[in-house]
Amino acid sequence: MIASHLLAYYVSELQHDQVQNVDKYLYHMRLSEENLMDVSRRFRREMDKGLGRDTNLTASVKMLPTFVRSTPDGTESGDFLALDLGGTNFRILLVKVSANGKQKVEIENQIYAIPETLMRGSGTELFDHITECLANFLEKMGIKDKKLPLGFTFSFPCRQTKLDESFLVSWTKGFRAGGVEGKDVVSLLRKAIKKRGDFDIDIVAVINDTVGTMMTCGYDDHHCEIGLIVGTGTNACYMEEMRNLELVEGDEGRMCVNMEWGAFGDDGTLEDLRTDFDREIDAGSLNPGKQLFEKMISGMYMGELVRIILVKMSREGLLFQGHTTPDLLVTGHFKTSYVSAIENQKDKEGLVYVEQVLRGLGLDPSAEDCVAVQRVCQIVSTRAAHLCAATLVAVLRQIRDNKAAERLRTTIGVDGSVYKNHPQFARRLHKMVRLLVPDCDVRFLRSEDGSGKGAAMVTAVAYRLAEQHAERQHVLDRLRLSREQLLEVKRRMEGEMKKGLARDTHNSATVKMLPTYVRSTPDGTERGDFLALDLGGTNFRVLLVRVRSGKRRSVEMHNKIYTIQQEVMQGTGEELFDHIVHCIGDFLEYMGMKGASLPLGFTFSFPCHQTRLDEGILLKWTKGFKATGCEGEDVASLLRDAIHRMEEFDLDVVSVVNDTVGTMMTCGYEDPRCEVGLIVGTGTNACYMEEMRNVELVEGDEGLMCVNMEWGAFGDCGELDDVCTEFDRAVDERSANPGKQRFEKMISGMYLGEIVRNVLLDFTAKGLLFRGKLSERLKTRGIFETKFLSQIESDRLALRQVRSILQHLGLTSSTCDDSILVKEVCTVVARRAAQLCGAGLAAVVDKIRKNRDLQQLSITVGVDGTLYKLHPHFSTVMKETLRDLAPQCDVTLVQSEDGSGKGAALITAVACRLRDGKK
């Protein structure tokens, strides 16, 4: 016996030499960091091929969709059954998951055998046996009368088409039951249960053990998004973005991909790294040319790889003095469990064990032989751990790139006998992963019972998602409008328009239908130089608009922006209008037109009552203006008075207009059919050319007049109560003008973000979002800006956009599922706004059609406003609604450019044309 001398020998130079000899002999199995990075890059390319629709067929790494869409979030609860079938024994488990304050999982399970006759008999007999065992288990647990959800771990090669549908490709592991290959195993199980008829079960999911591992660990660590198995075989799965997964319809959210990475290299990708030993293992296997990566890594082959190396080394006289024994020459006689025991560094137990193993194989090893064999085991298992690290690094990089994160924080759930039992494998794997991706913070979490508990967790998540989905849809359905509801909105809008136009009912109408005294749209003969003044906030503009007619018909604009200081906004009216006139003087000088006398159009975007085109009585200041001596006065007169006080130039104030009319006129200059103006921006409003005979507030029956509808107030007398939700009411109650502008509050940019915020608060309070945890910032009124809706819906990579917006709102731990839901809320709220707008517009164009007694009307609508222009889907949905609700109107929507400035000048130009015509 040499055991007593081993410790003394261990430090000798001889041992060092022996290690060096083995290292030299197995040089090709020792991979550098550079080699491993190269493997990682190759694997990433194979992943891309597997994900692509056109390249999947030829890809060695199949990247199979599992239809598992989410990992656990800790709120799962209930009783679930799991069935774990993957060998001659199968298990049935009852998994009780509770979430009240503390996550807790209790498991009861029973193992049942499958007789060999059933493994090779008919599929019907096999599934009848499984259901008989299920009945027995349910009886024992006293739950036969309950219909519980079940997750089915079926560890055979399958083609999955839904979460609860999986077709067996081929039996392995000694199973040959007839009539099962090519069939959906879930259907076969359901059929067998139905045939018995003494219990019922809801089969929710079928999964493989790798997915089970990820889900089990995901319950304990919500960062877990990768599952890894290194046992008898090896495989991995991870959560991939749906937009990259071309084999499945849909771009939103994530899905777990079962990589089937054991087949990496089957297409020759690893040929330069495979050794003669690998080729020999492959040639002697049951599936030559298949699962080549698995054969370099997993427990099924690790011991055999060591045996083949030892045989070759001894034949070359490098071990056992050139001797072999019959036992050493038998395939499978050097077990992978030997490799684990041999590499145990504790008190040099490994070397003692080497000697025992070798003597058990009939050999008489020297101390040098023992050291050499230990070194062979180290090289084989190290290569396995490092190859595994290289492919894991590709997965980590993919996830990091998907999230566009500078640093990725994630967890890998791991199972398998090699990972768990080999004393050095896990440490080497972790170390190499961290070396190759220093920009990823990776935690490795050992899975306990992934295949059983994991199936129950997938089922628990599926149940949670289904319940939450139903509850969320119930809430969102209140924000979804049916065609009948939209037709009713249109009908009521028509009714309010009629009331607003009539002298007797005007005062009680919500839609005021104000006469603008604009009598005509441009006809193309307008010409001349006009000034426009655009006042609607703290900045105002002065514009010079040159209108040319004839063949070279054009509009040329020059403008300058001026500020109005706070003290001027809140001083006296004289100070305000003197400041405005001073700015006009500055502009005329800037344009080299000092002292010129020009017609002027005044866009004045504050509530006004008009009795003439060139008169506007200010009803009430808004937007922070408080200048005294203006309310109840005609703003055109106040402007004229200030011009006279300055005595430097004379201007002819021809028109006072609002921006909606300006929008219609701007588009009307390009398209003579434009007779409607619409604004959907911070606020919303519409105007259109009405028959004078219907405008009872103004004398005369001949011709047309533009009516400023002020439709934002539609609903102020309850016309929209049946389509109003609690979210609309919350927004209204907390607004600056409760009970007013109800239609505007359901449509315009000032309020949509706030509606979304209220829905998100409701979902969070119900535990349907952000795991029920609110951020303080989300509680802040106005924090969810309407521009977020446009950003969230405009980007194909929208979920990335959503995530950054949620982080800005303090929701740093929001999940991919949260992002999908936030996007859905934004979509529903914006869609409803566009539909309501479409219904209102349908009422307008249909009124014009009926006014003219036409079967079919062809008309153009000029549109302006940030929401309409910037939101990616608003205009499309609005058009669809308009087409549907006013089928006898052929409507063209044209975007207006600068309605408030250019529009005011064009109204002035039209007014001057009409005035000159009368002269």
C-alpha angles and dihedrals in degrees: 000000000000098000094103091058097046098090093050090046094048093077096043125113090241089068091050090052092049092052089050091051092053091045090053093047093049095039093132092056093058106085123200124221087255091055090049094049087051090052089049092053092048090050092050088055090051090050090054090050091050092050095050120090093218096043102038095090093060096036117111092206101061100197093205119202111239097188088230100136104180144026122229117283097192096254094094116120140165142071117298136180124219129195116198114194118170108119146004091310123050131192135219117201136189107207118192112198120189127182106176100133092315130056109234134169124191120187132197116181144173130198120222128189126230110215115228091241089062093045088060100030128080125316090235091058092047094052091042088056091049092051091047089055090047090053090049092050094047090049092051092049092046093236102109092116094054124086103223129181115251134204117205120209104199109177101195129099107283141169107225121204101168136009088263100034125076129160118211109236097188139339118248135174094055097304117135104158107162126240096023104092110095091018131110105255092204091057090049091052093046090049092052091049091049091049091056092047096189097104139017131217134183106227102205106167145014116200143161125244095258091059088045090056093053092047095048091052090041089063091059097036118030091200090067110116102145130068122198131184123190107171132099085338132011134231142145139207133188142176108270128189110257091227089067094046102085095174091072129055118247137053102219127101130342139298131197111250120207099214100194086207095171087087093059106128096026087118094055097266092130098039094115091054099045116096132210087261090058091049091051092050090050094048091053095046129100091247110039114197092018132102092010095163091050089052090058093050120022135091093246090069108022097087091043091052090054090048092052091050092048092050092050094046093049091048088054090051094249096116140033090008088288095303127133128184131217089249093054090052094056115101112245096017094116102065126206088235086065089058091054093049094044092055093054103123094191110123088334089288087147094069092047089052092048089059092049093050094047093048088049087058090054096258129133102215128194122220088259090053091053092051091047093050091049089051091050089053090049093052094047095048093041091053089050092051093046095048088050089051091051094055092042088054089057089054092048092050090049092053092045092051091046089056093041086226123160088209125022122211111194145144129228117208109213135193137162138098096261093052093044102037106033106091097217106024098088093045093050092046093050093046094050094045090053091046094052097043108032089164093066124078101211127187119192114210122190113229120227111208100342097170095053107028089034093061089051090049092052088051092046091051092047089051092047091049092048093049093045091045091053092048093047093047089051088059096041092048087070088062093048115090124211123219089253091055092049092049088052091051089051091049093050092047089054089051093051091046089055091049092049093052096048119086094220098049100031095099094054095043119106092206101062099196093206118201111238097189088231099137104179144023120232116286098191098256093093115118141164142068118299135180121221128194118199114195119169108121146358090312122053133184136221114203137188109208118192112198118195124190134197125043093336092050109168147141118227120189137197122179145170129200122225131187128229112214120226093247090054092048089053100034127080126315090242092056091048096049092041088055090050092050091046088055091049089053090050090050094050089051090047088053092047091245100113111167094011119150111220138163111258133207116203119207102199110178100195128098108284140170112220128201096164136019091253097045132073122172109209108231098184138347116241136173094054097304115136105160108157126236095030107090110094090018131109106254092204089059091047088053093047091050091052091049090053091048090055093048093195101107140359124232130187107226098208104166144018110201142166124233096255092060089044089055092053092048094048091053091040090062090060097036120030090200090067107112101145130067123198132183123192108171131099084338132011135231142148138207133185143175107271128190109260090228089067096047096085094174091070128057118246136053102216126102131343139306130193111244119206100214099194084206094171087088093059106123096032089118096047100275090132100037094110093055095039115104132204086260092058090048092050091051091047095048093052095044127103090252111036114198093016132103093013095164091049090051090058094047118026134088093245091068113023094084089050092052089051091049091053092050090049091051090051093049092048092049088053091050092246095118139036088009087286092295117129125205116222091233093059088059089062114103113242095012093119100069121207089235086068089066090057093046093047094050099038101061124078084208087051096142089062087051091048091050093054091047091050090049088052086054091054095257095126097156096050115139133225088257089055089053092051091051094047088052091050092051090050090049094050094047094046092045092053090049091051092047093050089049090049091050091051092048091048088058090052099049093042089052090054090048092051091044088060095040092235129158090208128019125201111199143153127226120204110215133192137164137098096258093054093043102041106033107091098218106024096092093045094052092044091052092048091051092046092050091048097047098039103035093161092060122080101204127190116196115209124187112234121225111213100341095170094055108026090033093059090051092049092050087052091048091051091046090051090048091051092044092049089047091057091049 
